[in-house]
Amino acid sequence: MIGRVTWFPATPGTGPPQLLLIPNELVWPRSIECQIQEGDVGDCFTVRGTQVATSVENADVVTPLGVTKKLPRYKPEADGGKLQTIGDGGTNRIVKSSTPEHDGWNTVEVIVRGSEGSEHIVNGQTVFRATDLRQLETPLSASPAKASDVAKQKWGPIKRGRIALQCEFAEVFYRNIEIRAIPQGPLEGK
């Protein structure tokens, strides 16, 4: 699946719209997100029982509230990034490698090849890649899973899911939304 979204942040500095790959149906679903929020466009979030394998470095990141946190930042292995599996029963953020967004309309492409991998492209520049997209094999409950419970559970590939555009606490405008099958991909000819 290749998804492309062009958006314009109508209210600067407010909440994050996201593009999500969702394998279930709860109000706050288990998902792997591509963040679409000013300054954070292209960040990946694993939510409520999903995980990805990606290469990262530990980086000091200043949050919108001005707090500095150590977070994993995508860095290709060829450039010195270390391969890690990131994700558990909660929410985990992987910061994108660079910030190619600009004022006005921006374009995000999310390419997902089943559980094999995903890529986040912002204004033509790849800012995140992951492989081995997985989810907990147990059904999702209304409460986030505890770390001790997650450690005992099995992880399996994400085989299917929904795509969602989310608007959380902010006005956002989307245009030119495209979803298409990847040539020679699993949906070709369907």
Buried (B, 14 or more C-beta within 10 A) or exposed (E): BBBBBBBEBEEEEBBBBBBBBBBBEEEEBBBBBBBBBBBBBBBBBBBBBBBBBBBBBEBEBEEEEEEEEEBBBBBEEEEEBEEBBBBBBBBBBBBBBBBBBEEEEBBBBBBBBBBBBBBBBBBEBBBBBBBBBBBBEBEBEEEBBEEEEBEEEEBEEBEEBEBEBBBEEBEBEBEEEEEEEBEEBBEEEE
